C-alpha cells in the first residue's frame, strides 16, 4: 500500500540538498508545513502540535524554501535522493 504522505508532486525537491534548520519567524511568515505530512513548523509557542525545526531546501522550480519534518526526511531520503547540506 502506498504511503498517504506521497500524494503531492515532489519533483521540485527531488535530488536536492537539505539543511537541518530551526525555523525563525519573519514579519511575512510565522510558520511552514512539511511538504509530505503537513506538520506545522514554527518558533511560535502554540497549543497546536508543531515542530521547532526541520529540513529545508530551495525549490528547483519556484526558488521558494521547502520544509520537510525530520520523520518524513528520514523516511523519504533515499526514495527522493535527499542529501545533507553542511
Secondary structure, DSSP 8 states (H G I E B T S, - for coil): ---TT--S--TTTTT-EEEEEE----SS-S-EE-TTT--EE-SS--SS--BSEEEEEE-TTT--EEEE-HHHHHHHHHHHT-EE--
